Amino acid sequence: MRLKGIVLGVCLALLAAGCASVESESSFKPGTYSGSAEGRNGPLVVEVRVDARSILGVSVKEHRETAGISDNAIKLIPLAIVKKQGLAVDSISGATLTSEAIKKAAAEALKMAGADLGALAASKAPAGPRAPMKPGTYYGEAYGKWPKDSNEGGRFLSPAVIRPIRVEVSVDAARIREVKVLSCDDTPGFKESAIARIPAAIVERQSLGVDAVTGSTLTSRGIISAATLALEEAGADILALSSVKEPKREASVEYAADVVVIGAGASGSAAALAAVEKGAKVLVLEKTGQVGGMGGCSTGFIGVGSEQAKKAGNAKTVQDVFMEMMDYTNWTANPILVKAILEKSGSTADWLAAHGYKMTIANASFTHDTGKGNAKIQNLYDTYILPAGGKLLLSTRAERLITEGGKVVGVLARGDDGTRVTVRAKAVIVATGGFGGNKEMLRRYTHSDKYYLTGLATNTGDGITMALATGAALSPELSPQLTEFAASTVLDYNSYFMKYMNYGGLLQVNREGKRFMDESLCASQPLAKGATAIRTAESFFVVLDQATLDTLEAKGFPGLFGPEKTKELMKSINWRSRALVPFKTIKQEMADAIAAGVAFKADDIAGLEKAAGFAPGAFVATVERYRAAAAKGADDEFYKEPFWLKPIEKAPYYAVRMEPAIFGTIGGIKVNERIEALDEEGNAIPGLFVAGQDGGGMYGYPYYEIVGVSQGYAYNSGRIAGENAAAAALR
């Protein structure tokens, strides 16, 4: 979690780095100065020490950056500034925002010291020879995807107790001989590409400045951080090793296909499988280093009338579910599209089962649980798509659709190594997963970017942007796909118990300190009404007292409600069992949140009001009303059922700031029931299909309370698109 008060000062003793100090062309007012800048997660403070002619030291004094991702930037950017006696230093790969923030904060401090920033920005001291390393084998450890003490990794097939990534590095005096990942507890299906590529790249390039594997960024950064620590033990010049960047190739390659699919998640993979089974020559472009996308992070999809649903005793028909969904959305969803998806869903569940999916289904349900992980989707490629003649290009990002005479006829793409890729095709299927990882698009289309993304940051709206450039139209329901658990945009709540704090019906207030909802909706209807109410408040606060915190640590929410009521709620509202366990690390999490400035603690309510910055008097009045409601067992403000009203009596008191969390986005390009992209006039754009979360029309707002709709839409829209694209291409 947040690292605070870390001082990574860099002094004049640069001989250990293999070079002499270099005097700056600037002159300074001797002293120590501080500057600040906005990092990725909030303010970052840098301290700079100077004498009349030299930058003596640079220290990152305070920050809220993500451990693992930011480690090397915080360590190396200050070192580079001192070594080069200037600001013309390269950002650290994978930590650009943190790197730039350190440089901006240092520039602000140096300006206060009277420096000529123009001269410092141009200053480039010679690198000098690298110091020899101590031959031998060294070890380093760092956390990757899952941070220390995370309780969430087990849900994604990682061990329940997460250990750091352990890396072995062998060197001689002049070269890195070998890098091995000895152990890594990060998410299976996502970590493998980083484990395979990052160590090899470090050795090949003799550099730590290698690019993270797209889609495995956190694992990549963890491996690089662990290798950095090992090389430090070997006496390596870490700054020099980090400044050598991977070169980009000036090469190009062309392919021809009947159907090209952009994106290898659930929808794109289903599309590729359906198309090859219709006899089409298929090529799949995937910008990350592995297949799966959000399909690897999700477990359930709807399959109305499947053989497994029938065996489970589910008697619901397409008509039943169709009417439920259309009534829920007040017919704002596209009824033709919704019906087509539901009609296909049962046979798609059976189709996937026949292609190796191992699914379970709850009694009398039609939601099929596939389990998390990418193995099920990787199997589609290994066993069916590739043996049938399909081709998969990983680490290859589609950039533009090729159009001729109003028809889409291919894709221009680029590999991670810089190779330009041209694919000529008779039909293109766009399936890139929406735009949850694109803050600018979130601001433009959802009017806010103040969300914590629990989905994939690589889903940046590429497909939607490319389709719009061909004349495709947007659907009207673009919105964030909200999760049932809130989070923080500053601190990692999502890997810890803190993510469940809004899930127990506790008092919640807005930024003024006023209640704004029936908080029990965050437990009873968390994906829809609870999540949308939170979204209206944007930032909000969960309020609790010491007695509640003690109970959560010892027993979790069941300690507040008792075993019988907990059992009843698990049945009546599907209260998630994973959130109903003792919050063993919640007190340390609370301390970290307080240190990060996203939680507040006080000995009385007035003090908490002041500490959290609520409107004077508003929060005190809110708590007084809430205490009165709890005492009499009646909520006259938002009519919450009495058993959810828990007293706030035992000091000290806490307020934890949270923001909405999202899986990604829903809505996108208008499509018809054939999953063809439509223009502003409602005409199909020849050769263009848009599946999964890039397509619009399946949803209203808020999201359905039916579990598995988004993955159901992904698999079914992908399958329909693949069948129709193949038919169009093979005419």
N, C-alpha and C positions, 0 to 999 in steps of 0.2 A: 504494500500500500504506500501511501505518501511518504517520501523521504523528506525530512525537514531539518534544517540546521546543519546540513552536510557542508563541510568546508573542504573544497578541493583546491587549495591554494597552489600556485605554481611560482616558485621563486627563481632567482637568478642562476641557481646552480644547475645549468643546462648541460654541463659536461656529461652528466649521466645519460643524457639523450644523444650524445655523440656530436655536439656542436657547441661553438662558443656563442656568447650573447652577441646580439647585433644592435647597435645603437639606432634608435629611431631618428628620422629626419625632423620629427616634431620636438618642441620643447614643452615642458609641463611645469605646473605649479606643484612642487613635491607634496605628497600627502596620500591619503586614502579616500576614495570616492565610491559612491554607490549609484547604480543605475537599475532601472527595472524595465521589463517589457512583458508583453503577453505571450506566454508559451502555449503549448497545445491545450493544457488543462487549467490555465490560470496564470496569475502573476509569477514572474521569476525575477529574483534579485541577484545582481552580480556586484561584487566588490573588486575594485581595481586599485593597486598601489603603484605609485610612480615616484621617481626622483626627477631631477631637472631634465634628463635626457633619455630615460629608459622606462619601459613598463616592467615593473619588478614582479608583480604577481597579479593573477586573476583568480577569483574564487566565486563559485556559485554558492551563495549563502542560503538561499531559500527557493524552493520550487515545489510544484505540484505535478510534475511530469511522471509518466508511467514507468515504474521500475522495469528494467529489462530493455525496453525500447529506447529509453533516454540515457541509459548508463554511460555508453561510450561518448555520447555528445557532451554530457556534463563533465566527463573526465578529460576529453581530448580537445574540445574547442578552447577552453582556457589555456591549456598547454600550447596550442598552436598560436594563439594570439601573442603569448610571451615569446615563443621561439621566433616568430616572424616579425615581432615588434610592429605589428599592424593588424588590420582587420580583414585583410584579403586572404581569408582561410576558407577552405572547402567545408561545406556542411557534411555531416556524417550520414552516410546512406541509411535510409530507414528512419532517421530522426531529424528530418529537415526542419520541421517547425521548431523543435527544441534548439537546434543549432542556430537558427536564425534569431531566435529570441535571445540567446546568450550573446550573440554578436551585437544585437541592437542595444541590449542593456549595457554591455561593455562600452559601446560607442557613447551612450548617454553619460556614463561615468567619466570617460575620457574627455568629453566636451566640457564637463565641469572642471576638469583639470587643465583646461586651456589648450587642448590638443587641436591640431589641424586635421579634421576628420578626412578631408580629401586626400591628404598625404598618407594617412594611415590606411585608407581604403585601397590605395595603390601600392602600398609597401609590400614587397615580396623578398624576404631574405632567402639567400641560397640554402638549399636543403642540407648540403654537407653529406659526408659519408655516414653510413649506418654503423653503429657500434656493433662489434661482434657479440654473438649470443653464446651462452654457456651450453655446450653440447650436452644432450641428455633428453629425458622424457619428463614432461610436466603435466599437471592436471589443473583443471579449472571447473568451477560449478556456477551455474546461474539459472534462474527460473525463466521459463518461456511463456507458453500460453497460460498455464495455471500458476498463479503466484503462491507463495508460501502460505500454508494453512488454509488454502482454498477447500471448501466443502462441495464444490460443484463438479469437479472433474469426473467423479465416479458416474455421474449421469451420462457422460459422453464416452464411456468405456475406458477412461483412465483409472488408475488406482485410487482408492478412497483417500489414501494419504499420499499427497504429491511430494515427490523428491525433486531436487533441482536437476537440470540437465548436467551430466558429467562428461567432460571432454578430455581426451588425452592428446597431447601435442609432442611430437619428437622433432628435435632440431639439431643441426650441427652449427658451427660458428657462423656460417653465412646464409643458411637456408632453412626454411621450414620443410622438414622431410615428410611428415605424415600428420594428419589430423583425424582422430576417430571419435565418434559419439559413442561412449560406453553405455549410457543409459539415458532415456528420455521418457518421461511420464505424460507428455503432451497427447493431444487427442489423436487416436488412431484414425487413419484415413486422411489426416491433414499434415501430420508430422513427417511422413515418410519422404516426401519430395525434398524437404529442407535437409533431412539427415543425409540423403543421397548426394545433394548438390553443393551444400555450403562447405563442408570439409574439403571436397575435391577442388572447389573454386579457390579456397584459401591457399592450398598447395600450388595449384596451377598458376595463380596470379602472384603468389608470394605477397599476399595482401590481405588485410582485414577489411578493406574497403570494397567488399563484394556486395552485389545487390541481393537483398532479401528475396526469397522465392515468393512470388505473388500468391496469395491464398494461404501462406504459411509464414507470415511476417513475424509473428511473435516467437515461433519456434526458431526461425532463422536468426532473429536478434539474440535469443538465448544462447544459441550455439556460438555466435560471434562473440558475445560477452564472455562466455566461459573460455573460449580460445584466447581471448585477450588477457584474461587473468593468468592463464598458463604461460603465455608468452612473456608477460611481465616477470614471472618467476624466472624465466630464462634470460632475463636481462635484455629483451628485445627493445628496439626503438619503436614503441607502439604508435607514436605520432606518424613516423615515416611509413609504417606498415598500413596505417589507416588512410593515408593520403593517396595511395595508388588505386585508381578507380578502374573498374572493368571497362575495356574498350568496346565500342559498338561496331558491329560489322557493317560494311557497305556491300551488301549482297541482296539479291532478289531471287524469288522462285515463283513459279506459276503452277497451278493445278486446274484440272477440269473435273466437274462433278455434275450429277443430275440435281442433287440437293445439297446445299451447304447449310449446316446448322451452327448458329452462333450461341455458344453456351452449352456446357456439359453438366448442368444440374438435372433436377428431376424432369422438367419439361423438355429440355433439349435432348436428354438421353432417351426419353420415351419417344420423341420425334425421330431420332436417328434409328432406333430399333424398328419402329413402325415402317419407316421408309425403306430400310434395307430388306425388310420382310416382303415388301411390295416389289422388290427387284431393282430398286434405285441404287445408283452409285452415290454414296454419301460421304461427305467430309465434314468433320466437326472441329470448330475452332473454340478453344478454351483458354482464356487469358491467365488463369491461375496454373499452378503446377500439378493439379490433380482434378479428377472428375468429382461430381457430387453436389457442389454448391449447397444451397439451403436444404436440399434433399438429404444430405448427410447429417444435418443438424436436427431434422424433424423426424417424427416417428409415426404419425397417423395420417391416413387419408380415407376419405369417404368412398364407399363402394356399395351403392344401394342395390340389393337383390343379388349380390354375389353368392357363390355356393357356400362360402364360409359364413356369410351373414345368415343365410338360411339355416345352416347347421347350428348357429348360435342362438337360434330362436327369434331372429328379427324378422318381423312380418311387414315392415314398412315398404311401401311402394314408391316408385318415382313420383307419382301424384302426391302422396303424403308429404314427402320431403320438399317437393317443388312448392306446394302451397305454404308449407312452413317457412321456407326461405323467402318467398315473394311477400308473404304477409309481414315478415320481420323487416324487410326493406321497404315496405309500403310501395312495392312494385317500382322502386327506383332502379333496381338491377335490370339487366336486359333479359326478359323472360325467355326469348328464343335461345339465347346462349346458355342460360341456366338449365333449361330443359335438355338441351343437347348434351351438356356435361353430365347431368344426372343419368340420362338414358345410357350413356357410355360407361358410367362408373362401375357398375357391377361386373361387366365383362372385362374392364381394365384390371380390376382386382384379380380376377381369375387369370388374366393374361400375364400379369406380373408374377403370380404364384407359379405359373407354368414356366417362367423364366428365372426361377431360383429364389424369389422373394420368400422369406420365412416370416409369416405373419401370424399374429395372435389377435383375438377379438374378444372383447368383453361380452358377457352374457347379454343377449338381446340387443346388441349394438350393430351398427353398420360401419363403424370406424375401425379400420384395419391398422394395427400397430406393426410397423416394419422394423422397429428398433433403430437406434441412432447409428451413425457411422456410414462411411462411403463404400463399404465392401459390397453391399447389395447392388450399387450402381456400377462399381468397377467390374463386377461380374457380368453385367450386361455387355460391356465392351469386350472383355476377355473371352467370353463364351459365345456371344452371338454377333455383335456388331462388327468387330474386327475380323473374325473368321469368315463373315459373309462379304468381305471386301471393303468394309468401311474404313475410313482413315481418321485418326485423331491427332490434332496438333495442339499440344499443351503449351503453356507460356506464350500464347500467340493472341494478341488483342486485335479484334476487329475495329477498324477506324472509320470506314465509310462503305456504304452500299454503292454498287455500280449500277447505273441505270442507262438504258438505251431505248429510245422511243416510248417512254412512259412505262417501261417494264423493268423490274429489278432482275439483273442478270449476273450478279456476283458480289464479291466482297473484297475490299482492300484491307489488309491487316499488317501487323508488324510483330515480329518475335521479340522476346525479351533481350536477345542479343543484337537487335537492330535490323535483322533481316526483313526486307519488304516481301510481303506475301500477297499474291493475287490469286483469287479463286474465281473461275468462271463457272457459272451454274445456271440451270434452268429454273430453279426455285430457291428461295432463301427463307429460312426459318429463324427468326430472332427470338432468343430465349435467355436473356442476360440477367434476369432476376430483379428488376426494378431499380430504384435509386436511393435506397436507404443509406448508402455510403457516400452520397454526394450532398454536402451541406448547401451548396448554391441552389441545387434543384429542390431540396427540401424547403428552403426559404421561398423560392419562386412558386412552388405548387402547393405547399402545405402551410405557408406563411410563418414558419418557424423552423429553426434547426436545433432547438433546445431539447434534444432527445438523447438518450443513451442507446446506442445501437448494440443489440445483443446478437444481431445477425452478422452478415458478411460485409466488411468494409469495402470489399472488391465489387460489390453490386452498386455501380455508380451511374446507372442510367444510360450506359453506352447504347443499348439497343433502342431505347426510346428516342434518344437524340438522333441516331442514324435513320430511324423510320420517319421521324418528323421532317428530316431533310429531303425525303422523297415525296412529301406532300401528304403524309398520313395525318389523321386527326386524333386529338386527344379525347379520351372519354371524360365524362364530367365528375367521376367519383374519386379522383386522385386523393389519397390520404395516407397518413402513416398507418402501418399495421401494428397496432399497439399490443404490448405484451401484458400478461396478468400481473407482473411484478414491476414496480417502479425501480429507479436507480439514481445514479448521480452522474452529472456530466463532468465532474471534477475528479471524483475518487471512484475506485473500483468497488462498488457494492456487489456487482453481479457475481463475483466469484465467492461470495461469503454469505453469511446469514442475514446481513443487513438488507439484502434485496427483498426479504420477506416482511419488512417492517410495516408496509401498508396493507398487509394481507390478513390482519387480525381484527379489523374494525375499530382500531384505536383512534383517538381524537386526531383529526387532521385540520390544519388551518392554511389559509393562503398567505401570501407575502405581507398582507396587512395584519395578520394574526386573527382572522375571522374564519369560522367554519364555512364550508362551501358545499357540503354534500352529506348524504347518508353514507358514512364511511363503510358500513357493512357491504355495500355494493362492490367494494374492492375484493371481498371474499366470495360473495354469492354470484356475481356476474363480472368477474375480473377482466375478461377479454373485451367486454362490450361496455356496459353502463359504467362500471367502475373506472375503466381505463379512460373513457371519454370524459368523465367528470374531472379526472385528474388533468387531462389535457387542457380543459378550460382554464384551470388555475395555473398551468405551466409549472413553475416551481411551487412546491407546497412543503409543509412540515408535518411530520408525525410527532405527536407530543405524548410523553409518558413520564411516570415517576420512578423512583428508585425501586419500589416494591415490584412494579411491572418488569423492570429490567432484571431484577434478581430472579423472578419467576421464569422469564424467557431463557435465561442462562441455564436454569436447573431443569425446566420441563418443556419449554417452548409454549406455543399457544394453548395446548391442552391444559397447562397449569392454570390458565386464566378461566377456562370454561368447564373443566372437569371431564372425566373420561366418557360419561354417558352423552353429554351434550356434544363433545367432539365427535363421537361415533355417529350421532344423529346428523351432524353437519357434513361429515364426510359422505354420507349417503344422500342427503337432501340437496346440497349445493356442490357436491363433488370437490369438497375441500381437499387440496392436494396433500397427500401424506408426506411428501418430502419437505413440506414447510411446517410439519407438525412434530418436529423432533426438538430435543434440547439445543438451544443456540449456544453451543459450548464456547465459542470465541467472541460472543457478542460484546462483552465488556472491553476487550482489546480493540475490536472494530469501532466501538463508540469512542474510545480514546483517540484512535487514529483519525476518526472523522472530526472530532473536536480540534485536534492539532491542525487538520487541513482547512478548518474554517467552514465546514459544511454541517457541523452539529454544534449545539450550544448547551451549556450546563449552568445552572444557577441554584442557589439555595432557597429562592422564593420566586413566585410567578412574576412579580414586577421585575426582578433581576433578569429572568429569562426573556421577558419582553424586550428589555433594553439590549441584552446580549445578541439576540437574534435580529434586531432591527425592525421589530413590528411597530405599527402605528401606536403612538402613546395612548395607553388606556384601552385599546381595542382588544389586545390579547388577554389582559387581566379580566375584562368583562366577559370574554368568550369562555375562559376557564371557570369563572364564577357560575355562568349559566349551565355549563356542562356538569359541574359538580352538583348543582341543584337537580339537574335532570337525572343523574345517577342516583342521587339520594331518594328521589321520589319514584324512580323507575318509569319515567315518561319523558320522551324527547319531543318537546313542543317546537323545536326549531326545524329539524329535518326528518322527524318521525322515525328515527331508527328504533328497531325492536329493543326492548329493555335489556335483554340479556347481553347485548353488545356494549352497553354502557358500563365502563369500568372506571372506578374511582381514580382520581389523581390527587393523592393526599400526602404521600411520604417523600420528603425532600431527600436529596436534591432532585431537580426536575430537568428534563431533557427535551430538546427540539431538534429533530433530524431533517435536514433539507433533502428533498428528493425531486426528481424530474421524471416525466414519462419515459418509458423504455419502449423501443420498437424492434420488431423482427426485421422490418424493412418497409416496403410500401405496397399498397394495393392500387389497382387502376393504372391505366397507361394508354396505349394506342387502341382506338376503337377497332373491334374485330366483329365479324359475323360468326354464325354457328359453324362455319367451315374453318375458323381461325384465320381467315384472310384479313389483312390490314385494310382499313377503309379510309378513303379520303374525306374531305370536308363535305362532299356531296353524298356521302354514303356509298360510293362506288368502290369495289374491290380493286386494290392496286395489283396489277398482274405480277405474279412471281414472288409476292411478299406475304409471309405468314408471321404472326406474332403470338407467341405462346407464353404461358405462365404469368409471372407477376409483371411482365412488360405489357400485357394485354389488359384491356378494360372491359367492363360490362358485367362481370360476375358478382360484383359486390355493390351494396349500398353503403351506408354509414350509420351506426358503427358496424364493426366486424360481427359476423354471426357467432352465436354461442355454441353452434354445432362444432365439435372438435374434428379437425382434419379437412376443412374446406379448402384451405390454400394449397395444401399438397394434393388434394383431390383435383383441384383445378389444374395444377401443374402437370400431373401425369396425364390427365384426360385431354387437356388442350394440346399437350405435346403429341399425344398419340393421334389425335384427330388431324393436327397440322401435318404430321409425318405422312399419314395416309393420303391426304389431299395433295400435299406437295409432290409426293411421288407420282400420283396419278396425273397431275398436271405436267410433270417433267417427262413422263413416258408416253405421252399422247403421240 
